[in-house]
């Protein structure tokens, strides 16, 4: 306990690091679709972990409820997308409700 401060943490050159991680994700996506190997999937997971960590650590402690609301919104939109792919109307509606409520709470 007490190992992290509530101050926002920024890495030097953060925008370039995010752009590099996004480019790496795109390259590994194409690589994975062409080969189906485990290595590009593993590299994509590492890039996603870095992007997630870097985006969340740049937010101070007082804004953390907004982050939780935003992540809740993302899970709702993902559930709605899965509902479309599965043809499940209930999952589409519930996912859209969760996603839109999280998005509204993030902007209040």
C-alpha atoms as a printed R data frame, in Angstrom:
    type eleno elety resid chain resno       x       y       z
1   ATOM     1    CA   UNK     A     1   0.000   0.000   0.000
2   ATOM     2    CA   UNK     A     2   1.129   3.532  -0.676
3   ATOM     3    CA   UNK     A     3   3.496   2.628  -3.506
4   ATOM     4    CA   UNK     A     4   1.737   4.799  -6.087
5   ATOM     5    CA   UNK     A     5   1.090   8.493  -5.737
6   ATOM     6    CA   UNK     A     6  -2.141  10.124  -6.834
7   ATOM     7    CA   UNK     A     7  -0.254  12.418  -9.208
8   ATOM     8    CA   UNK     A     8  -0.427  11.772 -12.928
9   ATOM     9    CA   UNK     A     9   2.597   9.946 -14.324
10  ATOM    10    CA   UNK     A    10   3.821  10.862 -17.797
11  ATOM    11    CA   UNK     A    11   6.567   9.174 -19.759
12  ATOM    12    CA   UNK     A    12   8.886  11.369 -21.822
13  ATOM    13    CA   UNK     A    13   7.892  11.165 -25.473
14  ATOM    14    CA   UNK     A    14   4.553   9.622 -24.560
15  ATOM    15    CA   UNK     A    15   2.786  10.486 -27.801
16  ATOM    16    CA   UNK     A    16   5.533   8.858 -29.851
17  ATOM    17    CA   UNK     A    17   5.431   5.796 -27.593
18  ATOM    18    CA   UNK     A    18   1.665   5.511 -28.081
19  ATOM    19    CA   UNK     A    19   2.041   5.920 -31.845
20  ATOM    20    CA   UNK     A    20   4.775   3.270 -31.887
21  ATOM    21    CA   UNK     A    21   2.640   0.864 -29.864
22  ATOM    22    CA   UNK     A    22  -0.317   1.465 -32.190
23  ATOM    23    CA   UNK     A    23   1.889   0.841 -35.230
24  ATOM    24    CA   UNK     A    24   3.246  -2.318 -33.600
25  ATOM    25    CA   UNK     A    25  -0.325  -3.474 -32.977
26  ATOM    26    CA   UNK     A    26  -1.237  -2.933 -36.623
27  ATOM    27    CA   UNK     A    27   1.884  -4.721 -37.870
28  ATOM    28    CA   UNK     A    28   1.372  -7.673 -35.528
29  ATOM    29    CA   UNK     A    29  -2.307  -7.833 -36.546
30  ATOM    30    CA   UNK     A    30  -1.335  -8.233 -40.202
31  ATOM    31    CA   UNK     A    31   1.424 -10.672 -39.219
32  ATOM    32    CA   UNK     A    32  -1.015 -12.734 -37.143
33  ATOM    33    CA   UNK     A    33  -3.616 -12.862 -39.928
34  ATOM    34    CA   UNK     A    34  -0.984 -14.070 -42.400
35  ATOM    35    CA   UNK     A    35   0.683 -16.681 -40.190
36  ATOM    36    CA   UNK     A    36  -1.607 -17.481 -37.255
37  ATOM    37    CA   UNK     A    37   1.440 -17.800 -35.005
38  ATOM    38    CA   UNK     A    38   1.651 -17.250 -31.283
39  ATOM    39    CA   UNK     A    39   4.502 -14.701 -31.355
40  ATOM    40    CA   UNK     A    40   2.547 -11.905 -33.108
41  ATOM    41    CA   UNK     A    41  -0.370 -12.498 -30.750
42  ATOM    42    CA   UNK     A    42   1.959 -12.266 -27.744
43  ATOM    43    CA   UNK     A    43   3.526  -9.044 -29.065
44  ATOM    44    CA   UNK     A    44   0.079  -7.566 -29.624
45  ATOM    45    CA   UNK     A    45  -0.899  -8.389 -26.043
46  ATOM    46    CA   UNK     A    46   2.264  -6.669 -24.802
47  ATOM    47    CA   UNK     A    47   1.519  -3.587 -26.912
48  ATOM    48    CA   UNK     A    48  -2.063  -3.515 -25.618
49  ATOM    49    CA   UNK     A    49  -0.844  -3.783 -22.015
50  ATOM    50    CA   UNK     A    50   1.544  -0.885 -22.586
51  ATOM    51    CA   UNK     A    51  -1.118   1.287 -24.216
52  ATOM    52    CA   UNK     A    52  -3.584   0.559 -21.414
53  ATOM    53    CA   UNK     A    53  -1.026   1.229 -18.694
54  ATOM    54    CA   UNK     A    54   0.210   4.422 -20.322
55  ATOM    55    CA   UNK     A    55  -3.280   5.811 -20.906
56  ATOM    56    CA   UNK     A    56  -4.446   5.135 -17.341
57  ATOM    57    CA   UNK     A    57  -1.289   6.269 -15.521
58  ATOM    58    CA   UNK     A    58  -1.563   9.712 -17.148
59  ATOM    59    CA   UNK     A    59  -4.684  10.382 -15.095
60  ATOM    60    CA   UNK     A    60  -4.478  11.694 -11.540
61  ATOM    61    CA   UNK     A    61  -6.195  10.072  -8.561
62  ATOM    62    CA   UNK     A    62  -9.107  12.520  -8.427
63  ATOM    63    CA   UNK     A    63 -10.172  11.592 -11.965
64  ATOM    64    CA   UNK     A    64 -10.113   7.842 -11.327
65  ATOM    65    CA   UNK     A    65 -13.944   7.532 -11.120
66  ATOM    66    CA   UNK     A    66 -14.052   8.894 -14.662
67  ATOM    67    CA   UNK     A    67 -11.597   6.184 -15.731
68  ATOM    68    CA   UNK     A    68 -13.706   3.466 -14.111
69  ATOM    69    CA   UNK     A    69 -16.797   4.834 -15.862
70  ATOM    70    CA   UNK     A    70 -14.932   4.951 -19.177
71  ATOM    71    CA   UNK     A    71 -13.723   1.344 -18.829
72  ATOM    72    CA   UNK     A    72 -17.269   0.315 -17.926
73  ATOM    73    CA   UNK     A    73 -18.438   2.035 -21.105
74  ATOM    74    CA   UNK     A    74 -15.860   0.121 -23.155
75  ATOM    75    CA   UNK     A    75 -17.075  -3.179 -21.742
76  ATOM    76    CA   UNK     A    76 -20.640  -2.282 -22.682
77  ATOM    77    CA   UNK     A    77 -19.715  -1.424 -26.256
78  ATOM    78    CA   UNK     A    78 -17.744  -4.673 -26.506
79  ATOM    79    CA   UNK     A    79 -20.758  -6.622 -25.244
80  ATOM    80    CA   UNK     A    80 -22.991  -4.914 -27.820
81  ATOM    81    CA   UNK     A    81 -20.516  -5.767 -30.586
82  ATOM    82    CA   UNK     A    82 -20.467  -9.415 -29.507
83  ATOM    83    CA   UNK     A    83 -24.266  -9.332 -29.458
84  ATOM    84    CA   UNK     A    84 -24.239  -8.278 -33.106
85  ATOM    85    CA   UNK     A    85 -21.834 -11.052 -34.051
86  ATOM    86    CA   UNK     A    86 -23.846 -13.673 -32.150
87  ATOM    87    CA   UNK     A    87 -27.228 -12.355 -33.269
88  ATOM    88    CA   UNK     A    88 -28.322 -11.929 -29.628
89  ATOM    89    CA   UNK     A    89 -30.745  -8.998 -29.329
90  ATOM    90    CA   UNK     A    90 -30.662  -8.937 -25.522
91  ATOM    91    CA   UNK     A    91 -26.884  -8.660 -25.466
92  ATOM    92    CA   UNK     A    92 -27.024  -5.830 -28.008
93  ATOM    93    CA   UNK     A    93 -29.536  -3.845 -25.957
94  ATOM    94    CA   UNK     A    94 -27.871  -4.419 -22.595
95  ATOM    95    CA   UNK     A    95 -24.413  -3.709 -23.988
96  ATOM    96    CA   UNK     A    96 -25.658  -0.503 -25.604
97  ATOM    97    CA   UNK     A    97 -27.270   0.587 -22.321
98  ATOM    98    CA   UNK     A    98 -24.111  -0.076 -20.322
99  ATOM    99    CA   UNK     A    99 -21.913   1.527 -22.963
100 ATOM   100    CA   UNK     A   100 -24.015   4.646 -23.343
101 ATOM   101    CA   UNK     A   101 -24.505   5.110 -19.594
102 ATOM   102    CA   UNK     A   102 -20.758   4.796 -19.029
103 ATOM   103    CA   UNK     A   103 -20.108   7.273 -21.841
104 ATOM   104    CA   UNK     A   104 -22.609   9.745 -20.397
105 ATOM   105    CA   UNK     A   105 -21.108   9.437 -16.912
106 ATOM   106    CA   UNK     A   106 -17.618   9.945 -18.340
107 ATOM   107    CA   UNK     A   107 -18.589  13.307 -19.827
108 ATOM   108    CA   UNK     A   108 -20.609  14.735 -16.908
